[in-house]
Amino acid sequence: MTEPGNGRADAVRLALVEQRVETVEDEMKELREIVCGMNGKLTAILVSIATAAVLLAINLVVTGFGR
């Protein structure tokens, strides 16, 4: 099976490659935006878990010394 572009002029083959590169670049930009959004959410989750862990440790220390 021949690859798309085989048997075509070099300019046509180059145009096809450039079109595919542009498509990949657009998809990478979209993926970058999605990942950046996820990073913010994951950072917020990490901060809330760390806060909960600190509050739990404080609670255990206070109740442990209260007995």
C-alpha positions, 0 to 999 in steps of 0.5 A: 500500500502506498503512502498518501502523497507518493507519486505526487509532486514535491510541492504537493507532498510538502503541503500535505506534511505542513497541513499535518504539522499544523493539525498536530500543533493545534491539537497540542495547543488544545492539550496544553490548555486542558493540562494547565486547567487540570494542574490548577485543580490538582493543586487545589486538591493537594492544598486541601488534602495537606490542610486536612492532614495538618488539622487532623494532626493538630486534633490528634495532638490536642485530644491526646494531651487532653486525656 
